[in-house]
């Protein structure tokens, strides 16, 4: 399949999702122009935006102030609290208060690169980083391994002037090593009313003081996640009735909060036929879609649920509008169907999922085929996948969504099904509890030699735009494996890798290390292509994000020399000549970094006599015919080129020891 591209999107409406990606594999999966622009942003900026969003809605409990004061001095805090107290959010906010211009926020993983054992990766720490380690969903045995590794890991954190916040489940004090207990803070449940009002103000609603006793009772005991959901309901009520005022929005939200479940149960009990219930569930799953799309989906659901489809003469029987009214729904002026009651659709979905477990498998098969209905819009399909994922990931393992993604990219794959696969993978990867399992499965897919091209394209997209937001190292590893494929999405994977490494020196260093290992261990390694793209002399000498250029690091120059040696020895001139010319061009134009670049070339070329001759001959050719992109013209340009060539020869003549290979695992 050629000419595809994959974009992971986010649904509109009430489903809470994050940004998704777009790559160049021509499997166009779009959205609005604004959505596409957001998806093409640097994942690091997306992560920071999420922290800013949370900061506008966060209320700290008093003990958190002590942790905030201690973190700059100790470089580590461990947070625990009762369920619903917002431990993970608190850990993020403690780190957000220490943001700098150089370090970045990212989440640590608890598994090794090959996903075979638990452990902490010291190389994931860079100067001034803000690191989140979430152990709230980890089993006790695995958590014990991580806590044991934490003490030596803290030495690395402090060495890099980084800061670490660890989110722990309740009643964990007994598991902690003695040395860590001074860093433990047990946070309290924040004031529910204050959290609620802050959420509303962040969304442009100024709450009045006349909150109902019913609302006050909820705010006094509800977990933070539910309070955020209630605030969201009031925002939804405001959007439906902009002129209603806060008391009316509050009443509508409270009804949806407390009464929708009972109302749905009554409606389902009163609609006894398969056709009626199919229409009700299809309306909930495709809420906001056009009427004909819901009708088509409802008929398909009858088939998958093994219910008889009633054949009627077109001019006989009730019309679609009448049928929709029978399930408390109606189309608007744009023919988009919604229920008449606020947030009725999630209550319908929850009712069928919870009360009809045997229906779940049929619903999964229906979703698998329903995304291909021609009457659905791209946004309808996105929302359908995310709404199904909400409940599948709530009660099942990640396998249901991962299986859908694999099915959509291996069985009759096309543009529409590829988009749906991206949504399914994105939902699983972003899930707090199932995210680790989903990342483990993506790794297993990425190392497969027989990975279907369509699935590879989706993996490139979600790795760059979903995994990389909070787990950039894991994204880099998976993309590197994909870049080594002989066909299908390898070019897109290399392009994604270069974008990740472009603005992150730590990732760039790690990627260069992996490429060096690959080239020295396997003569047939395809990493030579990635190296030549990674070895951009402008990037290597750039100082816009650091005080010293990347090439000033001795270890970096050593690895560059090893890679150049492998490329010069094993690849034809036509593959590397363009990059050599770029290096020499910059040496002629930038005397500040030219010595370091020439040192690298000399170290690579001096390894063998034939390489010395090969490299010098290529430099002489460049001196005579530099190419159209050479920055200097005429005699001055030729003199500069000859000077660079003479310096390279002197360095080649003086160089003695060839570069040695490295031995870390790839």
C-alpha positions as CSV (number, residue, x, y, z in Angstrom):
1,X,0.0,0.0,0.0
2,X,1.6,3.2,-1.1
3,X,0.6,6.8,-0.6
4,X,-0.8,6.5,3.0
5,X,-0.4,8.7,5.9
6,X,-1.6,8.3,9.5
7,X,-2.9,10.9,11.9
8,X,-4.0,10.2,15.5
9,X,-6.8,12.6,16.2
10,X,-9.0,13.5,19.2
11,X,-12.7,13.4,19.2
12,X,-14.9,16.4,19.7
13,X,-17.6,16.5,22.3
14,X,-17.4,15.4,25.8
15,X,-14.8,12.7,25.5
16,X,-11.6,13.7,27.3
17,X,-8.6,13.0,25.1
18,X,-5.2,14.4,24.3
19,X,-3.5,15.5,21.1
20,X,-2.6,13.0,18.5
21,X,-0.1,12.9,15.6
22,X,0.2,13.3,11.9
23,X,3.1,11.9,9.8
24,X,3.8,11.8,6.1
25,X,2.8,8.2,5.3
26,X,-0.2,9.5,3.3
27,X,-3.0,7.8,5.2
28,X,-4.5,11.2,5.8
29,X,-6.4,11.3,9.1
30,X,-7.4,14.8,9.7
31,X,-9.7,17.0,11.7
32,X,-10.1,20.8,11.8
33,X,-7.2,23.0,10.8
34,X,-6.7,24.0,14.4
35,X,-6.6,20.3,15.5
36,X,-4.1,19.5,12.8
37,X,-1.9,22.4,13.9
38,X,-2.0,21.2,17.5
39,X,-1.1,17.7,16.5
40,X,2.0,18.8,14.6
41,X,3.5,20.6,17.6
42,X,6.6,19.5,19.4
43,X,5.6,16.8,22.0
44,X,7.6,18.6,24.6
45,X,5.4,21.7,24.2
46,X,2.3,19.5,24.4
47,X,3.6,18.1,27.8
48,X,4.1,21.6,29.1
49,X,0.7,22.7,27.9
50,X,-0.9,19.9,29.8
51,X,0.9,21.0,33.0
52,X,-0.3,24.6,32.4
53,X,-3.8,23.4,31.9
54,X,-3.7,21.4,35.2
55,X,-2.0,24.3,37.1
56,X,-5.0,26.6,36.3
57,X,-7.3,24.0,37.9
58,X,-5.2,22.7,40.8
59,X,-5.7,23.4,44.5
60,X,-2.9,22.3,46.8
61,X,-3.6,20.7,50.2
62,X,-1.5,22.2,53.1
63,X,1.1,19.4,53.4
64,X,2.1,19.9,49.7
65,X,3.7,23.2,50.6
66,X,6.3,21.4,52.7
67,X,7.1,19.1,49.7
68,X,7.4,22.1,47.4
69,X,9.9,23.8,49.8
70,X,12.0,20.7,50.2
71,X,12.2,19.6,46.6
72,X,14.8,22.3,45.4
73,X,17.1,21.2,48.3
74,X,16.5,17.4,48.4
75,X,15.9,16.9,44.6
76,X,13.3,14.3,45.5
77,X,9.8,14.1,47.0
78,X,7.6,11.1,47.6
79,X,3.9,11.7,47.7
80,X,1.1,9.5,48.9
81,X,-2.5,9.9,49.9
82,X,-5.9,8.4,50.1
83,X,-7.7,7.4,46.9
84,X,-9.2,10.5,45.2
85,X,-6.8,12.9,46.8
86,X,-5.0,13.6,43.5
87,X,-1.5,12.2,44.2
88,X,-0.4,12.1,40.6
89,X,-1.6,15.6,39.9
90,X,0.1,16.8,43.0
91,X,3.4,15.3,41.9
92,X,3.1,17.0,38.5
93,X,2.4,20.4,40.1
94,X,5.3,20.1,42.5
95,X,7.6,19.7,39.4
96,X,5.8,22.3,37.4
97,X,6.8,24.9,40.0
98,X,10.5,24.3,39.1
99,X,10.3,24.7,35.4
100,X,13.4,26.1,33.8
101,X,14.5,27.2,30.3
102,X,16.8,24.2,29.8
103,X,15.4,21.1,31.5
104,X,12.2,19.3,30.4
105,X,9.4,17.5,32.1
106,X,8.9,13.8,31.3
107,X,7.7,10.6,33.0
108,X,10.1,7.8,33.9
109,X,9.3,4.3,32.9
110,X,9.6,1.4,35.2
111,X,10.7,-1.3,32.7
112,X,14.0,-1.8,30.9
113,X,14.3,-1.1,27.2
114,X,13.4,-4.6,26.2
115,X,10.4,-4.6,28.5
116,X,11.6,-7.8,30.2
117,X,12.3,-6.6,33.7
118,X,11.6,-3.7,36.0
119,X,14.2,-1.0,36.7
120,X,15.1,2.6,36.4
121,X,17.1,4.0,33.4
122,X,19.9,6.4,34.6
123,X,20.5,7.6,31.1
124,X,17.0,9.0,31.0
125,X,18.1,11.9,33.3
126,X,19.5,15.1,31.8
127,X,20.5,18.4,33.4
128,X,17.7,20.3,35.1
129,X,15.0,17.7,34.1
130,X,11.8,17.4,36.0
131,X,11.0,13.7,36.4
132,X,7.7,12.1,37.3
133,X,7.7,8.5,38.6
134,X,4.2,7.1,39.0
135,X,4.0,3.9,41.0
136,X,0.3,4.1,42.0
137,X,-0.7,1.3,39.6
138,X,2.3,-0.9,40.0
139,X,2.0,-4.3,41.7
140,X,3.7,-4.6,45.1
141,X,6.5,-6.9,43.9
142,X,7.4,-4.7,41.0
143,X,7.1,-1.6,43.2
144,X,9.6,-3.1,45.7
145,X,12.2,-3.5,42.8
146,X,11.8,0.1,41.8
147,X,12.0,1.5,45.4
148,X,15.2,-0.6,45.9
149,X,16.7,1.0,42.7
150,X,15.6,4.5,43.8
151,X,18.5,5.2,46.2
152,X,21.3,4.8,43.6
153,X,19.0,6.5,41.0
154,X,18.8,9.6,43.2
155,X,22.6,10.1,42.9
156,X,22.2,10.4,39.2
157,X,19.2,12.8,39.6
158,X,21.3,15.1,41.9
159,X,24.4,14.9,39.7
160,X,22.3,16.4,36.9
161,X,20.6,19.0,39.2
162,X,17.3,17.3,38.2
163,X,14.3,16.9,40.4
164,X,12.1,13.8,40.9
165,X,8.6,13.5,42.2
166,X,7.3,10.0,43.0
167,X,3.6,9.2,43.2
168,X,2.8,6.3,45.5
169,X,-0.4,4.4,46.5
170,X,-1.7,4.8,50.1
171,X,-0.3,2.8,53.0
172,X,3.1,2.4,51.3
173,X,5.3,3.7,54.2
174,X,6.1,0.2,55.3
175,X,7.6,-0.6,51.9
176,X,10.0,2.3,51.8
177,X,13.7,1.9,52.5
178,X,14.6,3.8,55.7
179,X,16.6,6.3,53.8
180,X,13.6,7.4,51.8
181,X,11.1,7.9,54.6
182,X,12.2,11.5,55.3
183,X,11.2,12.5,51.8
184,X,7.6,11.1,52.1
185,X,4.7,13.5,52.3
186,X,1.1,12.3,52.8
187,X,-1.1,14.8,51.1
188,X,-4.6,15.5,52.2
189,X,-7.7,15.7,50.2
190,X,-8.0,19.3,48.9
191,X,-11.1,21.4,49.7
192,X,-13.6,20.1,47.2
193,X,-15.5,23.4,46.9
194,X,-12.3,25.3,46.2
195,X,-11.3,22.8,43.5
196,X,-14.7,23.0,42.0
197,X,-14.7,26.8,41.8
198,X,-11.2,26.9,40.4
199,X,-12.2,24.5,37.6
200,X,-15.1,26.7,36.7
201,X,-13.1,29.9,36.7
202,X,-10.5,28.3,34.5
203,X,-13.3,27.6,31.9
204,X,-14.7,31.2,32.2
205,X,-17.6,30.6,34.6
206,X,-17.9,32.7,37.7
207,X,-19.9,30.6,40.2
208,X,-22.4,32.2,42.6
209,X,-22.4,31.6,46.3
210,X,-25.9,30.1,46.3
211,X,-24.8,26.5,45.6
212,X,-27.4,23.9,46.5
213,X,-27.2,21.7,49.6
214,X,-27.0,18.7,47.2
215,X,-24.0,20.2,45.5
216,X,-22.3,21.0,48.8
217,X,-22.7,17.4,49.9
218,X,-21.1,16.1,46.8
219,X,-18.2,18.5,47.0
220,X,-17.5,17.5,50.6
221,X,-16.7,13.8,49.8
222,X,-16.3,13.3,46.0
223,X,-12.8,12.3,44.7
224,X,-11.0,15.1,42.7
225,X,-11.6,13.3,39.4
226,X,-15.4,13.4,40.0
227,X,-15.3,17.0,41.1
228,X,-13.6,17.9,37.9
229,X,-16.2,15.9,36.0
230,X,-19.0,17.8,37.7
231,X,-17.4,21.1,36.8
232,X,-17.2,19.9,33.2
233,X,-21.0,19.1,33.3
234,X,-21.7,22.7,34.3
235,X,-19.6,23.9,31.4
236,X,-21.6,21.6,29.1
237,X,-24.8,23.0,30.5
238,X,-23.5,26.5,29.9
239,X,-22.8,25.6,26.3
240,X,-26.3,24.2,25.7
241,X,-28.0,27.2,27.4
242,X,-25.6,30.2,27.3
243,X,-28.2,32.6,28.8
244,X,-29.5,30.3,31.5
245,X,-27.3,31.5,34.3
246,X,-25.4,29.6,36.9
247,X,-28.4,28.3,39.0
248,X,-29.9,26.7,35.8
249,X,-26.6,25.3,34.8
250,X,-26.1,23.9,38.3
251,X,-29.5,22.2,38.3
252,X,-29.0,20.7,34.9
253,X,-25.5,19.4,35.8
254,X,-26.8,17.9,39.1
255,X,-29.6,16.1,37.3
256,X,-27.2,14.6,34.8
257,X,-24.9,13.7,37.7
258,X,-27.4,12.0,39.9
259,X,-30.5,11.2,37.9
260,X,-29.5,10.2,34.4
261,X,-28.7,6.6,35.4
262,X,-32.1,6.0,36.8
263,X,-33.8,7.8,33.8
264,X,-31.8,5.6,31.4
265,X,-32.7,2.4,33.2
266,X,-36.4,3.4,33.0
267,X,-36.1,4.2,29.3
268,X,-34.4,0.9,28.5
269,X,-37.0,-1.0,30.5
270,X,-39.8,0.7,28.5
271,X,-38.1,0.0,25.1
272,X,-38.3,-3.8,24.9
273,X,-37.5,-4.5,21.2
274,X,-34.0,-5.1,19.8
275,X,-34.6,-2.4,17.2
276,X,-35.5,0.2,19.9
277,X,-32.5,-0.6,22.1
278,X,-30.2,-0.8,19.1
279,X,-31.3,2.8,18.1
280,X,-30.8,4.0,21.6
281,X,-27.3,2.6,21.9
282,X,-26.2,3.7,18.4
283,X,-27.4,7.2,19.2
284,X,-25.3,7.2,22.4
285,X,-22.2,5.8,20.7
286,X,-22.5,8.3,17.8
287,X,-23.9,11.2,19.7
288,X,-23.8,14.3,17.5
289,X,-23.7,12.4,14.2
290,X,-26.1,12.9,11.4
291,X,-29.4,11.0,11.5
292,X,-28.7,8.7,8.5
293,X,-25.4,7.7,10.1
294,X,-27.1,6.7,13.3
295,X,-29.7,4.8,11.3
296,X,-27.1,2.8,9.4
297,X,-25.1,2.1,12.6
298,X,-28.3,1.0,14.4
299,X,-29.1,-1.6,11.6
300,X,-25.5,-2.9,11.7
301,X,-25.7,-3.2,15.5
302,X,-28.8,-5.4,15.2
303,X,-26.9,-7.8,13.0
304,X,-23.9,-8.0,15.3
305,X,-26.1,-8.4,18.4
306,X,-27.9,-11.2,16.5
307,X,-31.3,-9.4,16.6
308,X,-33.7,-9.7,13.7
309,X,-33.8,-6.7,11.3
310,X,-37.4,-5.8,10.7
311,X,-38.1,-5.4,7.0
312,X,-40.7,-2.7,6.3
313,X,-42.1,-1.1,3.2
314,X,-40.3,2.4,3.0
315,X,-43.6,4.3,2.9
316,X,-45.0,2.3,5.8
317,X,-44.1,2.4,9.5
318,X,-42.8,5.3,11.6
319,X,-40.2,7.7,10.2
320,X,-36.7,8.1,11.6
321,X,-37.5,11.3,13.4
322,X,-40.4,9.6,15.2
323,X,-38.1,6.6,16.1
324,X,-35.5,9.0,17.5
325,X,-38.0,10.8,19.6
326,X,-39.0,7.4,21.1
327,X,-35.5,7.3,22.6
328,X,-35.5,10.9,23.7
329,X,-33.3,12.1,20.9
330,X,-33.9,14.5,18.0
331,X,-31.9,16.1,15.1
332,X,-31.0,19.8,15.1
333,X,-31.1,22.1,12.2
334,X,-27.9,20.6,10.8
335,X,-29.4,17.1,11.2
336,X,-27.0,16.2,14.0
337,X,-28.8,14.0,16.6
338,X,-28.5,14.5,20.3
339,X,-30.4,13.5,23.4
340,X,-32.7,16.1,24.9
341,X,-31.2,15.7,28.3
342,X,-27.7,16.9,29.2
343,X,-25.1,14.2,29.2
344,X,-27.6,11.4,28.6
345,X,-25.4,9.7,26.1
346,X,-22.6,8.6,28.6
347,X,-25.3,7.3,30.9
348,X,-26.7,5.2,28.1
349,X,-23.3,3.8,27.2
350,X,-22.5,3.0,30.8
351,X,-25.9,1.3,31.3
352,X,-25.5,-1.1,28.4
353,X,-21.9,-1.9,29.2
354,X,-22.5,-2.6,32.9
355,X,-25.8,-4.4,32.6
356,X,-25.2,-6.5,29.5
357,X,-21.7,-8.0,29.7
358,X,-22.5,-10.6,26.9
359,X,-23.0,-7.6,24.6
360,X,-19.4,-6.4,24.9
361,X,-17.9,-8.8,22.4
362,X,-20.7,-8.0,19.9
363,X,-20.2,-4.3,20.5
364,X,-16.5,-4.6,19.8
365,X,-17.1,-6.4,16.5
366,X,-19.7,-3.8,15.6
367,X,-17.3,-0.9,16.3
368,X,-14.7,-2.8,14.2
369,X,-17.0,-2.7,11.2
370,X,-19.0,0.4,11.9
371,X,-16.0,2.7,11.3
372,X,-16.2,1.8,7.6
373,X,-19.7,3.0,7.2
374,X,-19.7,5.6,4.4
375,X,-22.3,7.8,6.2
376,X,-20.0,8.5,9.2
377,X,-17.7,11.5,9.2
378,X,-14.1,11.3,10.3
379,X,-15.1,13.0,13.6
380,X,-17.9,10.5,14.1
381,X,-15.5,7.6,13.7
382,X,-13.0,9.2,16.1
383,X,-15.6,9.7,18.8
384,X,-17.0,6.2,18.3
385,X,-13.6,4.6,19.0
386,X,-12.9,6.8,22.0
387,X,-16.3,6.2,23.5
388,X,-15.9,2.5,23.1
389,X,-12.4,2.7,24.6
390,X,-13.6,4.5,27.6
391,X,-15.5,1.5,28.8
392,X,-13.3,-1.2,27.3
393,X,-10.3,0.1,29.2
394,X,-12.4,0.6,32.4
395,X,-13.4,-3.1,32.7
396,X,-11.2,-5.0,30.4
397,X,-7.4,-5.3,29.7
398,X,-5.7,-3.3,27.1
399,X,-5.9,-6.3,24.7
400,X,-9.4,-5.3,23.4
401,X,-8.2,-1.9,22.1
402,X,-4.8,-3.2,20.9
403,X,-6.6,-6.1,19.1
404,X,-8.8,-3.6,17.3
405,X,-5.8,-1.6,16.2
406,X,-4.1,-4.7,14.9
407,X,-7.3,-5.9,13.1
408,X,-7.8,-2.5,11.4
409,X,-4.2,-2.5,10.0
410,X,-4.0,-6.2,9.0
411,X,-7.5,-7.1,7.7
412,X,-8.5,-5.1,4.6
413,X,-6.6,-2.0,5.8
414,X,-7.4,1.3,4.2
415,X,-7.3,5.0,5.1
416,X,-10.4,4.9,7.3
417,X,-9.4,1.8,9.2
418,X,-5.8,3.1,9.7
419,X,-7.2,6.2,11.3
420,X,-9.3,4.2,13.6
421,X,-6.3,2.1,14.6
422,X,-4.4,5.2,15.5
423,X,-7.3,6.3,17.7
424,X,-7.5,2.9,19.4
425,X,-3.8,2.8,20.1
426,X,-3.8,6.4,21.4
427,X,-6.6,5.7,23.8
428,X,-4.7,2.7,25.3
429,X,-1.4,4.5,25.4
430,X,-2.8,7.5,27.3
431,X,-4.6,5.4,29.8
432,X,-3.1,5.7,33.3
433,X,-3.6,2.1,34.2
434,X,-3.2,0.4,30.9
435,X,-0.5,2.7,29.4
436,X,2.5,0.5,30.4
437,X,0.9,-2.6,28.9
438,X,0.1,-0.7,25.7
439,X,3.7,0.6,25.4
440,X,5.0,-2.9,26.0
441,X,2.9,-4.2,23.1
442,X,4.0,-1.4,20.8
443,X,7.6,-2.4,21.5
444,X,6.9,-6.0,20.7
445,X,5.3,-4.9,17.4
446,X,8.2,-2.6,16.5
447,X,10.8,-5.3,16.8
448,X,8.9,-7.7,14.5
449,X,10.6,-8.3,11.2
450,X,7.2,-9.2,9.6
451,X,5.3,-6.1,10.9
452,X,2.6,-5.1,8.3
453,X,3.4,-1.7,6.7
454,X,0.0,-0.3,7.7
455,X,0.6,-1.1,11.4
456,X,4.1,0.3,11.1
457,X,2.8,3.6,9.8
458,X,0.3,3.9,12.7
459,X,3.1,3.1,15.2
460,X,5.3,5.8,13.8
461,X,2.5,8.3,14.3
462,X,1.5,7.3,17.9
463,X,5.1,7.0,19.0
464,X,6.0,10.5,18.0
465,X,2.8,12.3,19.0
466,X,1.5,10.2,21.9
467,X,4.3,8.2,23.5
468,X,6.9,11.0,23.1
469,X,4.8,13.5,25.1
470,X,5.6,11.9,28.5
471,X,7.9,9.0,27.5
472,X,10.4,10.3,24.9
473,X,13.0,7.7,25.5
474,X,10.5,4.9,24.8
475,X,9.3,6.7,21.7
476,X,12.9,7.0,20.5
477,X,13.6,3.3,21.0
478,X,10.5,2.2,19.2
479,X,11.0,4.6,16.3
480,X,14.6,3.4,15.9
481,X,13.5,-0.2,15.5
482,X,10.9,1.0,12.9
483,X,13.6,3.0,11.1
484,X,15.6,-0.2,10.5
485,X,12.9,-1.8,8.4
486,X,13.9,-2.5,4.8
487,X,10.6,-1.2,3.6
488,X,7.3,0.4,4.8
489,X,7.4,3.4,7.1
490,X,11.2,3.3,7.6
491,X,11.6,6.8,6.1
492,X,8.8,8.2,8.2
493,X,10.3,6.6,11.4
494,X,13.7,8.2,10.6
495,X,12.1,11.6,10.0
496,X,10.2,11.3,13.4
497,X,13.4,10.4,15.1
498,X,15.2,13.4,13.8
499,X,12.4,15.7,14.9
500,X,12.5,14.2,18.4
501,X,16.3,14.6,18.6
502,X,16.5,18.0,17.0
503,X,15.7,20.0,20.1
504,X,16.7,17.6,22.8
505,X,20.4,17.1,23.3
506,X,20.0,14.1,25.7
507,X,17.8,12.3,23.2
508,X,20.2,13.2,20.4
509,X,23.1,11.7,22.4
510,X,21.2,8.5,23.1
511,X,20.2,8.1,19.5
512,X,23.8,8.7,18.3
513,X,24.9,6.0,20.8
514,X,22.4,3.5,19.5
515,X,23.4,4.3,15.9
516,X,27.0,3.8,16.7
517,X,26.3,0.4,18.3
518,X,24.2,-0.6,15.3
519,X,26.9,0.3,12.7
520,X,29.8,-1.4,14.6
521,X,27.9,-4.6,15.3
522,X,26.4,-5.3,12.0
523,X,28.0,-4.5,8.6
524,X,24.5,-4.8,7.1
525,X,22.9,-2.3,9.5
526,X,20.6,0.2,7.9
527,X,21.6,2.8,10.5
528,X,24.0,4.4,8.0
529,X,21.1,6.3,6.5
530,X,20.0,7.5,9.9
531,X,23.5,8.5,10.8
532,X,24.0,10.6,7.7
533,X,20.8,12.4,8.5
534,X,21.6,12.8,12.2
535,X,25.1,14.1,11.4
536,X,23.8,17.5,10.3
537,X,26.7,19.9,10.9
538,X,24.4,22.8,11.6
539,X,22.7,20.9,14.4
540,X,26.1,19.7,15.7
541,X,27.4,23.2,15.9
542,X,24.2,25.0,17.1
543,X,24.4,26.9,20.4
544,X,20.9,28.3,20.4
545,X,19.8,25.8,23.2
546,X,23.1,25.4,25.0
547,X,26.2,27.2,25.9
548,X,28.5,24.9,24.0
549,X,27.9,23.2,20.6
550,X,27.0,19.5,20.7
551,X,30.1,18.6,18.8
552,X,32.3,20.1,21.6
553,X,31.6,16.9,23.7
554,X,34.5,14.5,23.4
555,X,32.3,11.4,23.7
556,X,30.0,12.8,20.9
557,X,33.0,13.4,18.6
558,X,34.3,9.9,19.3
559,X,31.0,8.3,18.3
560,X,30.7,10.5,15.2
561,X,34.2,9.4,14.2
562,X,33.2,5.7,14.6
563,X,30.1,6.2,12.5
564,X,32.0,8.1,9.8
565,X,34.6,5.3,9.7
566,X,31.9,2.6,9.2
567,X,30.2,4.7,6.5
568,X,33.4,5.5,4.6
569,X,34.4,1.8,4.7
570,X,31.1,0.2,3.9
571,X,28.9,2.5,1.8
572,X,29.4,3.9,-1.7
573,X,30.6,7.4,-2.3
574,X,27.2,8.4,-3.7
575,X,25.5,7.9,-0.3
576,X,27.8,10.0,1.9
577,X,29.4,12.5,-0.4
578,X,26.6,15.1,0.1
579,X,27.0,15.0,3.9
580,X,30.8,15.3,3.7
581,X,30.3,18.4,1.5
582,X,28.0,19.9,4.1
583,X,30.6,19.3,6.8
584,X,33.4,20.9,4.7
585,X,31.2,23.8,3.6
586,X,30.6,24.6,7.3
587,X,34.3,24.3,8.1
588,X,35.1,26.8,5.4
589,X,32.4,29.3,6.7
590,X,32.6,28.8,10.5
591,X,36.2,28.7,11.9
592,X,34.9,28.5,15.4
593,X,33.7,24.8,15.1
594,X,35.7,23.8,12.0
595,X,38.6,22.2,14.0
596,X,36.2,19.9,15.9
597,X,34.4,18.8,12.8
598,X,37.8,18.2,11.0
599,X,39.1,16.3,14.0
600,X,36.1,13.9,13.7
601,X,36.8,13.3,10.0
602,X,40.5,12.8,10.5
603,X,39.9,10.3,13.3
604,X,37.6,8.4,11.1
605,X,39.8,8.5,8.0
606,X,43.0,7.7,9.8
607,X,41.8,4.3,10.9
608,X,42.9,2.7,7.6
609,X,45.1,3.9,4.7
610,X,42.5,3.3,2.1
611,X,40.0,5.4,4.1
612,X,42.6,8.2,4.4
613,X,43.0,8.3,0.6
614,X,39.3,8.0,0.0
615,X,38.5,10.9,2.4
616,X,41.2,13.2,1.1
617,X,40.4,12.6,-2.5
618,X,36.8,13.5,-1.8
619,X,37.9,16.6,-0.1
620,X,40.1,17.6,-3.1
621,X,37.1,17.1,-5.4
622,X,35.1,19.4,-3.1
623,X,37.8,22.0,-3.2
624,X,37.6,22.1,-7.0
625,X,33.8,21.7,-7.4
626,X,32.1,22.7,-4.1
627,X,28.5,22.6,-5.3
628,X,25.9,25.4,-5.6
629,X,25.3,25.7,-1.9
630,X,28.9,26.7,-1.0
631,X,28.6,30.1,0.9
632,X,31.7,31.8,-0.7
633,X,32.3,32.6,-4.3
634,X,35.3,33.4,-6.5
635,X,38.9,33.4,-5.3
636,X,38.0,33.9,-1.7
637,X,35.9,30.8,-1.8
638,X,38.5,28.7,-3.5
639,X,41.2,29.9,-1.0
640,X,38.9,28.9,1.9
641,X,38.3,25.5,0.5
642,X,42.0,24.8,-0.1
643,X,42.7,25.9,3.5
644,X,40.2,23.5,4.8
645,X,41.6,20.6,2.7
646,X,45.1,21.4,3.8
647,X,44.1,21.3,7.5
648,X,42.3,18.0,7.0
649,X,45.4,16.5,5.4
650,X,47.6,17.6,8.3
651,X,45.1,16.1,10.8
652,X,45.0,12.9,8.8
653,X,48.7,12.7,8.7
654,X,49.0,13.4,12.5
655,X,46.2,11.0,13.6
656,X,47.4,7.7,15.0
657,X,44.9,5.7,17.0
658,X,41.7,4.6,15.2
659,X,38.4,5.0,17.1
660,X,37.2,2.0,19.1
661,X,33.7,0.6,19.1
662,X,31.2,0.7,21.9
663,X,29.6,-2.2,23.5
664,X,26.3,-1.2,25.1
665,X,23.2,-3.1,24.0
666,X,21.2,-1.8,21.0
